[in-house]
Amino acid sequence: MECGMTILRVYELRGERLPPGVPEEGLAGIWPEPPYFYLFYTAEALDSILEWVKSNPQWQLTSSYTLPYEQWQDVSGAQFTIGPFTILAARGSEDSLGPPPRIPSGILSGISPGIPIRIDPGIVFGSGLHPTTRGCILALAALFQANEIHKAVDLGTGTGILAIACILLGTRRVIAIDCNMAALCVARRNAQLNGAADKISFLAADRPAVLKAASDLLVMNLEWPILQKILETDEWKGYPFIIASGFLESLLDHLKATVRPWFHVAETIVLDGWPIVTLARRQAGEVAARS
């Protein structure tokens, strides 16, 4: 799988679920928009896709086209400040993006402004521009100011921006999880760009069972249907802190009701109609009293 690209060959498939076993040569990633799934390739793959469709008649090839990368996600040269961070979102090499930031040796007692994060978003979500990403970064900064977070899990890591932010705020280890191999490819590269590759473990998974690892913080910036399925399980209840986002403000009360009695809302940030909620786990006695 190739992380860097200038021209994308895009093949639009229609089907009921993520297409399995598509041709791997030149595959850069799969972008799901059910019932459509977009296959991104770095080289022409039409013949291979047509052969695959013959063997998978439940799928239809509905469109194919060539797309310059910049038309898919143009963030070239974007630089902006979010809380203590200055985000440089651009495609490029290590030289064009400048030197990596300094990684703290331990939990920060005070967070200085202007900490750089360099992000090459590839074809996946998480350049830092979306309100949920910006809100999660603000929530992380506030949480780290008041608490020691030694280990964290970033579920649905995307480009890895939130996992990297945790490291730059002083977390010793982060497990970055995504079911999209293209996202993990991009996230690994971004971890390298920020000098954080040795502190982040990357895991391909889509089952809640992976959340059983003991950590201080769980970050979930996910689409609501996915987040809702996670909250229907028990694995998330063991974390002292959770930052949750990816849902509209109309669903905020529903989320609060779902996490009771195990958690209370420590902080809520709303950006452009998108809430970002920091949850703190209640003590056992509190949970019993509220059950």
CORMO-V618111 format. One record per pair of residues at least 24 apart in sequence whose ideal C-beta (glycine too) atoms are under 6 Angstrom apart, sorted by the first residue. I is the first residue (numbers start at 1). J is the second residue. If there is no record, write none. Layout:
i:I j:J
i:I j:J
This chain:
i:1 j:185
i:2 j:42
i:3 j:185
i:3 j:186
i:3 j:189
i:5 j:42
i:5 j:69
i:6 j:69
i:8 j:40
i:8 j:67
i:8 j:69
i:9 j:41
i:9 j:44
i:9 j:66
i:10 j:38
i:10 j:40
i:10 j:65
i:10 j:67
i:11 j:39
i:11 j:49
i:11 j:64
i:12 j:36
i:12 j:38
i:12 j:62
i:12 j:63
i:13 j:37
i:13 j:59
i:13 j:61
i:14 j:60
i:14 j:62
i:15 j:58
i:15 j:59
i:19 j:59
i:22 j:52
i:23 j:48
i:23 j:52
i:29 j:123
i:29 j:182
i:40 j:123
i:73 j:121
i:75 j:127
i:82 j:134
i:82 j:137
i:83 j:137
i:83 j:138
i:83 j:141
i:84 j:111
i:84 j:113
i:84 j:115
i:84 j:141
i:85 j:115
i:85 j:117
i:86 j:114
i:86 j:116
i:87 j:117
i:87 j:128
i:88 j:118
i:89 j:119
i:89 j:127
i:89 j:128
i:91 j:120
i:100 j:194
i:100 j:195
i:101 j:194
i:103 j:195
i:104 j:170
i:107 j:148
i:107 j:170
i:108 j:170
i:111 j:141
i:115 j:168
i:117 j:164
i:118 j:193
i:118 j:194
i:119 j:159
i:119 j:161
i:119 j:190
i:121 j:159
i:122 j:186
i:124 j:158
i:124 j:159
i:124 j:182
i:124 j:183
i:124 j:186
i:125 j:158
i:126 j:158
i:126 j:159
i:126 j:161
i:128 j:161
i:131 j:271
i:131 j:272
i:131 j:274
i:132 j:221
i:132 j:245
i:132 j:246
i:132 j:274
i:134 j:271
i:135 j:245
i:135 j:269
i:135 j:271
i:135 j:276
i:136 j:162
i:136 j:221
i:136 j:243
i:136 j:245
i:136 j:276
i:137 j:165
i:138 j:269
i:139 j:243
i:139 j:269
i:139 j:276
i:139 j:278
i:140 j:165
i:143 j:278
i:144 j:169
i:149 j:216
i:149 j:217
i:150 j:216
i:151 j:215
i:151 j:216
i:152 j:215
i:152 j:217
i:153 j:215
i:153 j:218
i:154 j:219
i:155 j:220
i:156 j:222
i:157 j:187
i:158 j:183
i:159 j:186
i:159 j:187
i:159 j:190
i:160 j:187
i:160 j:190
i:160 j:191
i:162 j:219
i:163 j:200
i:164 j:194
i:164 j:196
i:167 j:196
i:167 j:199
i:174 j:200
i:175 j:201
i:175 j:203
i:176 j:200
i:176 j:202
i:177 j:203
i:177 j:205
i:177 j:210
i:179 j:206
i:208 j:233
i:208 j:235
i:211 j:235
i:211 j:236
i:216 j:240
i:217 j:241
i:218 j:242
i:219 j:243
i:220 j:244
i:221 j:245
i:221 j:246
i:222 j:246
i:231 j:258
i:237 j:262
i:240 j:281
i:241 j:280
i:242 j:279
i:243 j:278
i:244 j:277
i:245 j:276
i:249 j:273
i:249 j:275
i:261 j:287
i:261 j:290
i:261 j:291
i:262 j:287
